[in-house]
């Protein structure tokens, strides 16, 4: 969904190569040659909380932002953004981490926000992994960034999403549903897998207490996740490294219809994710397309917040993150998805609508 603007720094090739060899030996928890032993009972884990000055807070309601981007996120100070988040009623702020500079920026924000019971979800995504030479290079770059993010954010951030929408550059075309392994390019899938494995290894080495969200997918693109979970890839081969993740992340937007009756086959995506991987689910982006006739109504309706709240216990949905706080099209972003205009101050009517919904539907 988002545009990633920051580049990674170059690091020692010999060191990275040795790390990759070490990881592939099977000593890292990011690699396994067999299916994860995680049982579906794990999906019934306790409701997560974030620690804060007042004790703890739920992580259920969140919103995305882009501190590392220009525009309103740089014009608006941290105190203003924190006050807007608190007024909206969210407790989690999703933020990009694509290099050490943005990691430090997110760390500074997390320190300021903790006293106000606002936590951070770190969206750790290397710059353009699809353009790298092969799986080894994406692993090395992912490992370096993951280790940086884990080190800088240790003690400040618990939740780390590794990558963002890798399905969209690995799928063979818009005519593919994404349900099947054959829907993906084999070489691109391998690059994506390398990036994911490297990120997980780096984050966990630097921060063993980190909770890992698998790179977010959307629509019916669970064919990608199935391959990761089973250690397979599009060419049909088996026995490949399996990422170990804690939380399954997904995206859903207004043009996708119902997440419990998606596409021509009316697929219940939430049921599919729960039953296939046995892990909690976070909707790390839900949003309304800018041309929607009733954006406020959609955001609190049965295809978005109302539906997520009613289905949360059934499918162990632990977080729903609205995309996003500020409009950003004027500054080169994805479009005007915000609940606040791109001046960082003027609230749209949807801000009040979402705020009122959250007040009426507090989650534990």
RAJO-V812605 format. One record per residue. RES is the residue in three letters. PSI is psi as a letter, one per 20 degrees, with the letter a starting at -180 (999 if undefined). BURIAL is b if it has 24 or more other C-alpha atoms within 12 Angstrom, else e. Layout:
BEGIN
res = {RES & RES}
psi = {PSI & PSI}
burial = {BURIAL & BURIAL}
END
This chain:
BEGIN
res = {UNK & UNK & UNK & UNK & UNK & UNK & UNK & UNK & UNK & UNK & UNK & UNK & UNK & UNK & UNK & UNK & UNK & UNK & UNK & UNK & UNK & UNK & UNK & UNK & UNK & UNK & UNK & UNK & UNK & UNK & UNK & UNK & UNK & UNK & UNK & UNK & UNK & UNK & UNK & UNK & UNK & UNK & UNK & UNK & UNK & UNK & UNK & UNK & UNK & UNK & UNK & UNK & UNK & UNK & UNK & UNK & UNK & UNK & UNK & UNK & UNK & UNK & UNK & UNK & UNK & UNK & UNK & UNK & UNK & UNK & UNK & UNK & UNK & UNK & UNK & UNK & UNK & UNK & UNK & UNK & UNK & UNK & UNK & UNK & UNK & UNK & UNK & UNK & UNK & UNK & UNK & UNK & UNK & UNK & UNK & UNK & UNK & UNK & UNK & UNK & UNK & UNK & UNK & UNK & UNK & UNK & UNK & UNK & UNK & UNK & UNK & UNK & UNK & UNK & UNK & UNK & UNK & UNK & UNK & UNK & UNK & UNK & UNK & UNK & UNK & UNK & UNK & UNK & UNK & UNK & UNK & UNK & UNK & UNK & UNK & UNK & UNK & UNK & UNK & UNK & UNK & UNK & UNK & UNK & UNK & UNK & UNK & UNK & UNK & UNK & UNK & UNK & UNK & UNK & UNK & UNK & UNK & UNK & UNK & UNK & UNK & UNK & UNK & UNK & UNK & UNK & UNK & UNK & UNK & UNK & UNK & UNK & UNK & UNK & UNK & UNK & UNK & UNK & UNK & UNK & UNK & UNK & UNK & UNK & UNK & UNK & UNK & UNK & UNK & UNK & UNK & UNK & UNK & UNK & UNK & UNK & UNK & UNK & UNK & UNK & UNK & UNK & UNK & UNK & UNK & UNK & UNK & UNK & UNK & UNK & UNK & UNK & UNK & UNK & UNK & UNK & UNK & UNK & UNK & UNK & UNK & UNK & UNK & UNK & UNK & UNK & UNK & UNK & UNK & UNK & UNK & UNK & UNK & UNK & UNK & UNK & UNK & UNK & UNK & UNK & UNK & UNK & UNK & UNK & UNK & UNK & UNK & UNK & UNK & UNK & UNK & UNK & UNK & UNK & UNK & UNK & UNK & UNK & UNK & UNK & UNK & UNK & UNK & UNK & UNK & UNK & UNK & UNK & UNK & UNK & UNK & UNK & UNK & UNK & UNK & UNK & UNK & UNK & UNK & UNK & UNK & UNK & UNK & UNK & UNK & UNK & UNK & UNK & UNK & UNK & UNK & UNK & UNK & UNK & UNK & UNK & UNK & UNK & UNK & UNK & UNK & UNK & UNK & UNK & UNK & UNK & UNK & UNK & UNK & UNK & UNK & UNK & UNK & UNK & UNK & UNK & UNK & UNK & UNK & UNK & UNK & UNK & UNK & UNK & UNK & UNK & UNK & UNK & UNK & UNK & UNK & UNK & UNK & UNK & UNK & UNK & UNK & UNK & UNK & UNK & UNK & UNK & UNK & UNK & UNK & UNK & UNK & UNK & UNK & UNK & UNK & UNK & UNK & UNK & UNK & UNK & UNK & UNK & UNK & UNK & UNK & UNK & UNK & UNK}
psi = {g & r & p & p & i & q & q & q & q & p & r & p & h & g & g & g & g & h & g & g & g & g & g & i & i & j & i & q & i & i & p & q & i & r & q & q & j & p & r & i & h & h & i & k & r & q & p & q & q & q & q & a & h & j & f & r & q & q & j & g & p & r & q & q & r & m & h & i & r & a & b & h & h & h & h & p & r & h & g & g & g & g & h & g & g & h & h & h & j & q & i & p & o & p & p & q & o & i & a & h & g & h & g & h & g & h & g & g & g & h & g & h & h & h & i & j & k & p & r & p & o & p & n & o & o & q & o & m & h & i & i & r & h & a & h & g & g & h & g & g & h & g & g & g & g & g & h & g & g & h & g & h & j & p & i & h & p & h & p & o & p & o & r & o & l & i & h & h & j & i & q & i & r & i & i & p & h & j & h & q & h & i & i & q & p & g & g & h & g & h & g & g & g & g & g & g & g & g & g & g & g & g & g & h & g & h & n & h & j & q & p & p & p & q & p & p & r & r & c & k & k & i & h & g & h & g & g & g & h & i & k & r & r & h & j & i & q & r & k & r & q & o & q & o & r & h & p & p & q & q & q & p & r & h & i & i & b & p & i & j & m & p & a & h & i & l & p & n & g & g & g & g & g & g & h & h & i & k & q & q & p & p & n & i & p & q & r & p & q & h & j & q & h & m & g & g & h & g & h & j & a & i & i & d & g & g & g & g & g & h & i & g & h & g & j & l & o & i & q & p & o & p & o & a & g & q & q & j & h & h & j & j & a & h & r & m & i & r & i & q & r & j & i & j & g & o & p & r & h & h & g & h & g & g & g & h & g & g & h & i & m & p & q & 999}
burial = {b & b & b & b & b & b & e & b & e & e & e & e & e & e & e & b & e & e & b & b & e & e & b & b & e & e & e & b & b & b & b & b & b & e & b & b & e & e & e & e & e & e & b & e & e & e & e & b & b & b & b & b & e & e & e & e & b & b & b & b & b & b & b & b & b & b & b & b & b & b & b & b & b & e & e & b & e & b & e & e & b & b & e & b & b & b & e & b & b & b & b & b & b & b & b & b & b & b & b & b & b & b & b & b & b & b & b & e & b & b & b & b & b & b & b & b & b & b & b & b & b & b & b & b & b & b & b & b & b & b & e & e & e & e & b & b & b & b & b & b & b & b & b & b & b & b & b & b & b & b & b & b & b & b & e & b & b & b & b & b & b & b & b & b & b & b & b & b & b & b & b & b & e & e & e & e & b & b & b & b & b & b & b & b & b & b & b & b & b & b & b & b & b & b & b & b & b & b & b & b & b & b & b & b & b & b & b & b & e & b & b & b & b & b & b & b & b & b & b & b & b & b & b & b & b & b & b & b & b & b & b & b & b & b & e & e & e & e & e & b & b & b & b & b & b & b & b & b & b & b & b & b & b & b & b & b & b & b & b & b & e & b & e & e & e & e & e & e & b & b & b & b & b & b & b & b & b & b & b & b & b & b & b & b & b & b & b & b & b & b & e & e & e & e & b & b & b & b & b & b & b & e & b & b & b & e & b & b & b & e & b & b & b & e & b & b & b & b & b & b & b & b & b & b & b & b & b & b & e & e & e & e & b & b & b & b & b & b & b & b & b & b & b & b & e & e & e & b & e & b & b & e & b & b & b & e & b & b & e & e & e & e & b & e}
END
